[in-house]
Amino acid sequence: MSGAFPLVPAPNSIKIQSLAPTRVSVAHSLRRSTRTTGAQRWLVTADWMGLTRVQFAPIQAFVIAQRGQWDNFTMLLPGHKAPQGVATGTPLVNGAGQSGRALATKGWSASVTGILKAGDFIGLTGQTKVYMVTADASSDAGGNATLTIEPALMGSPADGAALIVRNVPFTLALASDTIEMAVQPPVLYNFSLSLLEAY
């Protein structure tokens, strides 16, 4: 792990993709059959336009220091640092041995509608995988909430493990060993970077 990606200046645009491999076959009758591997990862494309050399140099140096796809790093995605939901309290995993696409949690502010919203990202201490909340969640009178997430839990979190709901760090690696930057007069840099989640 080589630290956190510099986000000053922030990218002009970010594209977030979800890759969830599925095996699809179609019979002669045209009946469709599907199977999932259960795997998923995020792909991020970041674009910078019209940077001066002074602005671009720290980004360029950080990317080159990754030695192609060899190392990984964390990145906070601009525009996604704060959740849409209220997200108040001190959220924790509620119970060991959990698996699947429902995560029991505790420690939220009590009786809050929309404690997290569909499309919010969450992280779990002890894991580098980032999950997305796929349905609005509300806390009950005891501060408990069950979150519906994608993908299914990649590992069973410990009881009491903290949830990360703000500034969720994505662990990423370069998607290619080749780094290309375009320079236009008078020395303005345009740069596009493709990144893959590495967990």
ABEGO torsion letter per residue (X at the ends): XAEBBBAOBBBABBBBBBBBBBBBBBBAAGBBBBBBAGBBBBBBBBBBBGBBAAAAAAAAAAAAAAGEAABBBBBBBBGAABBABAGBEBBBBBEBGBBEABBBBBGBBBGBBGABBBGBBBBBBGBABBBBBABBBBBBAAGBBBBBBOBBBABBBBBGBBBBABGBBBBBBBABABBBBBBBOBGBBBBBBBBBBBX
